[in-house]
């Protein structure tokens, strides 16, 4: 699946924040941060699905 250029900042932003939250959750051993990071991963996947490009 290819992602349209317009959606790359949104996908990268959500995935980047999720990675930071995963690192923070590991450091603090916090389940709510794990769940928030997981929700952001799901949001990044949803945004990437919304901005999917056409295969030529």
FIZAGU-187973 format. One record per residue (C-alpha): residue in one letter; x, y, z. Coordinates in steps of 0.05 Angstrom, whole numbers, padded with zeros to 5 digits, always signed. Each point is the difference from the previous one (the first is absolute). Example, Ala and Ser with C-alpha at 12.3 -4.5 7.8 and 13.67 -1.06 7.14 Angstrom:
# residues 2
a+00246-00090+00156
s+00027+00069-00013
This chain:
# residues 56
x+00000+00000+00000
x+00027+00068-00018
x-00016+00063+00040
x-00016+00066-00033
x+00051+00054+00012
x-00052+00045+00033
x-00010-00051+00056
x+00073-00015+00016
x+00007+00055+00053
x-00062-00024+00036
x+00021-00073-00001
x+00072+00016+00020
x-00023+00046+00055
x-00048-00049+00031
x+00050-00057-00005
x+00056+00043+00029
x-00041+00022+00060
x-00021-00073+00010
x+00073-00022+00001
x+00017+00054+00051
x-00059-00022+00043
x+00022-00073-00004
x+00069+00021+00023
x-00030+00042+00057
x-00046-00058+00019
x+00060-00047+00003
x+00038+00049+00043
x-00057+00014+00049
x-00033-00069-00006
x-00067+00032-00010
x-00059-00039-00030
x-00041+00062-00018
x+00059+00026-00042
x+00004-00068-00035
x-00074+00005-00016
x+00007+00071-00025
x+00059-00019-00044
x-00040-00060-00027
x-00058+00047-00016
x+00048+00046-00038
x+00026-00059-00040
x-00071-00018-00019
x-00013+00073-00018
x+00063+00001-00044
x-00024-00063-00035
x-00068+00032-00011
x+00031+00063-00028
x+00045-00040-00046
x-00062-00038-00024
x-00036+00066-00012
x+00059+00028-00040
x+00014-00063-00040
x+00022+00015-00071
x-00018-00033-00064
x+00046-00052-00027
x+00019+00015-00072
